[in-house]
Amino acid sequence: MRYDDRMFALGVIPARGGSKGLPGKNLRPLGGLPLIGWSIRAAQRSARLTRTVVSTDDAAIAEAARACGAEVPFTRPPELATDEASIIAVMQHAVRWFEGEEKRRPDIAVLLQPTSPFRTAEDIDGCLRLMEETGADSVETVLQDPVNPFDRFYLKDGLLVPWSKDTFRYPRRQDAPPVYLETGDVYAMRYPVLMEEGKVAGPRNAGFIIPEDRWVDIDTADDFLYAQWLVERRPELVRTAAPRPAGTAPESPP
């Protein structure tokens, strides 16, 4: 039995037109695709996503998304396309659209932000597999923090104060326990977490570890330049964004 025969996992790619930090970022070309195309291709290659939609208020983004093979079944309302609008409200709107228009309630919602172009289908499916195996309320991608947080301080009245009560417990970096950063590549949450609690992370939030060497979160022009640099030097990244041949099964096993 395929995963989507048991669970309705809805992928949502949010892409509004009025980005302030990096104007037009969702349509900027990267490795032969608009930036949003990378997230669309990863979702298309996933074996565990049942459906994926793009949520946008922008006609040009909608056109580019459809050209990449994405579903854009609705237009995001203007009040959800402002600087103040929360990503939670955007996700809830997509879920409610399915409940209202298709009379289907997603069991799991999966947030796939276009600013994380190098997330793979394996990352998406790994998060959903981890949720199934652990019974977690939510799962998000993380990477191991290369910086030892136990040797950090903050300033109070000009004096250094240990950041943690364990600051002096691990004088050698290699003795400190690993800590992790959220990457923003994938957030998977069960229906009650998003729709009832209004959160993307539930009480039991699991972490799916991804490698640091292909992680980028594009918020600025410099971030985009770094992504371009990675694409030029890592041709395998471009291969992960190639379209799945028609009639073939998803690459990532359920």
C-alpha positions in Angstrom: 0.0 0.0 0.0 1.4 3.4 -1.0 1.8 6.0 1.7 -0.7 8.3 0.2 -3.3 5.5 0.3 -3.2 5.8 4.0 -2.3 9.4 4.7 -3.2 12.6 2.8 0.0 14.6 2.9 -0.4 18.0 1.4 2.6 20.0 0.3 2.3 23.8 0.2 4.8 26.0 -1.5 4.2 29.6 -0.5 5.4 32.3 -2.9 4.0 35.8 -2.7 4.9 38.5 -5.2 5.9 41.3 -2.8 9.2 40.2 -1.4 11.0 43.1 0.2 14.4 41.6 1.1 15.1 40.3 -2.4 12.5 41.6 -4.9 11.3 39.0 -7.4 13.3 36.2 -5.7 10.8 33.5 -6.5 11.2 34.0 -10.2 15.0 34.6 -10.3 16.7 32.1 -12.5 18.9 29.5 -10.8 20.4 26.6 -12.7 18.0 26.9 -15.5 14.8 27.1 -13.4 13.1 29.9 -11.6 13.8 29.7 -7.9 10.3 28.3 -7.1 10.9 25.6 -9.7 13.4 23.8 -7.4 10.8 23.3 -4.7 8.2 22.2 -7.2 10.6 19.6 -8.7 11.5 18.2 -5.3 7.8 17.8 -4.4 7.1 16.1 -7.8 9.9 13.5 -7.0 8.5 12.8 -3.5 6.9 9.4 -3.0 5.1 10.5 0.2 3.4 13.7 -0.8 -0.2 13.1 -2.0 -0.7 16.6 -3.5 1.3 19.8 -3.7 0.0 23.2 -4.4 1.6 26.6 -4.8 0.0 29.4 -2.8 0.6 32.8 -4.4 -1.1 36.1 -5.0 1.0 36.9 -8.0 0.0 36.0 -11.6 3.6 35.8 -12.9 4.5 33.4 -10.1 1.4 31.3 -10.8 2.3 31.1 -14.5 5.9 30.1 -13.8 4.7 27.5 -11.3 2.3 25.9 -13.8 5.0 25.9 -16.4 7.0 23.7 -14.0 4.1 21.4 -13.6 2.7 22.6 -10.3 -0.9 22.9 -9.2 -2.1 26.5 -8.5 -5.7 25.9 -7.7 -6.5 29.1 -6.0 -5.2 32.7 -5.6 -4.0 33.7 -2.2 -6.1 36.5 -0.7 -4.4 39.9 -0.5 -4.6 40.0 3.3 -2.4 36.9 3.3 0.2 38.4 1.0 1.4 41.3 3.2 4.6 41.6 5.2 2.6 41.0 8.4 0.8 37.9 7.2 2.0 34.7 9.0 3.0 31.6 7.3 0.7 29.7 9.6 -2.3 31.6 8.2 -1.1 30.9 4.7 -0.9 27.2 5.4 -4.3 27.1 7.1 -5.8 28.9 4.1 -4.5 26.1 1.8 -5.8 23.4 4.0 -9.2 25.1 4.3 -9.4 25.3 0.5 -9.1 21.6 0.3 -11.6 21.0 3.0 -14.1 23.4 1.3 -13.5 22.8 -2.4 -12.5 19.1 -2.5 -14.1 17.9 0.8 -10.8 16.4 1.8 -9.0 17.0 5.0 -5.2 16.6 4.8 -3.8 14.5 7.6 -0.4 16.2 7.3 0.6 19.6 5.9 4.1 20.0 4.6 5.6 23.5 4.2 8.2 23.8 1.4 9.6 27.3 1.2 11.1 28.3 -2.1 14.0 29.9 -0.4 15.4 26.4 0.3 16.1 25.3 -3.3 18.4 22.4 -2.5 16.0 20.4 -0.4 15.5 17.0 -2.0 12.6 14.5 -2.3 14.6 12.4 0.1 14.5 15.1 2.6 10.7 15.5 2.3 10.1 11.7 2.4 12.6 11.3 5.3 10.6 13.8 7.4 7.3 12.0 6.7 8.9 8.6 7.3 10.3 9.9 10.6 6.8 11.2 11.6 5.3 7.8 10.8 8.0 5.8 12.7 8.1 8.0 15.8 4.5 9.2 16.0 5.8 12.8 16.3 3.3 15.6 16.1 5.7 17.4 13.6 9.0 17.0 12.0 11.4 19.6 10.6 14.8 19.6 8.9 17.8 20.5 11.0 21.6 20.4 10.7 24.3 20.1 13.3 25.5 23.5 14.4 29.2 23.7 13.7 29.6 26.3 16.5 29.8 25.2 20.1 27.1 27.1 21.9 28.6 26.3 25.3 31.4 28.8 24.9 29.1 31.8 24.2 28.4 34.8 26.5 26.1 37.8 26.5 26.9 41.2 27.8 25.1 42.6 30.9 26.2 46.1 32.1 29.4 45.6 30.2 30.2 42.2 31.8 30.3 38.8 30.2 27.7 36.5 31.5 27.7 32.8 30.4 25.0 32.0 27.9 24.3 28.7 29.5 24.6 27.2 32.9 26.7 24.5 31.2 29.1 27.1 29.6 32.2 25.9 31.6 31.1 22.3 31.6 32.6 21.5 28.2 36.0 23.3 27.9 36.8 21.3 24.8 34.5 21.7 21.8 34.6 18.0 20.9 33.3 17.1 24.4 30.1 19.2 24.0 26.9 17.4 23.0 25.8 18.2 19.4 23.2 20.9 19.0 21.1 21.5 15.9 19.8 24.4 13.9 16.5 24.4 12.1 17.1 24.9 8.3 13.7 25.8 7.0 13.8 23.2 4.2 10.9 21.1 5.4 8.3 21.5 8.1 5.8 18.7 8.3 2.9 19.0 10.8 -0.2 17.0 11.6 -3.6 18.6 11.1 -4.3 19.4 14.8 -1.0 21.1 15.2 -1.6 23.5 12.3 -5.4 23.9 12.4 -6.2 23.6 16.1 -3.0 24.8 17.8 -2.0 27.3 15.1 1.6 26.1 15.0 4.1 24.4 12.7 5.8 22.6 15.5 3.9 20.4 17.9 4.7 19.3 21.5 6.6 16.3 20.1 8.7 17.9 17.3 11.3 15.6 15.7 14.3 16.6 13.7 15.4 15.2 10.4 19.1 15.9 9.9 20.3 17.1 6.5 23.9 17.8 5.4 25.3 21.3 5.8 27.2 21.3 2.5 24.0 21.9 0.4 22.1 24.1 2.8 21.2 27.6 1.8 18.3 29.9 3.0 17.8 32.7 0.5 16.9 36.0 2.0 19.4 38.4 0.5 21.3 39.0 -2.7 24.4 37.5 -1.2 22.4 34.3 -0.3 21.4 34.0 -3.9 24.9 34.5 -5.2 26.0 31.7 -2.9 23.3 29.5 -4.3 24.5 30.3 -7.8 28.0 29.5 -6.8 26.9 26.1 -5.4 25.0 25.3 -8.6 28.1 26.1 -10.7 30.3 23.8 -8.7 27.9 21.0 -7.8 26.3 19.7 -11.0 24.6 17.0 -9.0 22.4 19.7 -7.4 21.0 20.5 -10.9 20.2 16.9 -11.5 18.0 16.7 -8.4 15.9 19.5 -10.0 15.4 17.7 -13.3 11.8 16.7 -14.1 10.8 13.2 -13.3 10.3 11.3 -16.6 6.6 10.8 -17.4 5.3 7.4 -16.3 8.1 6.7 -13.9 7.8 6.1 -10.1 9.1 8.7 -7.6 12.8 8.1 -6.8 12.5 8.2 -3.0 11.0 5.0 -1.7 7.8 5.3 0.5 
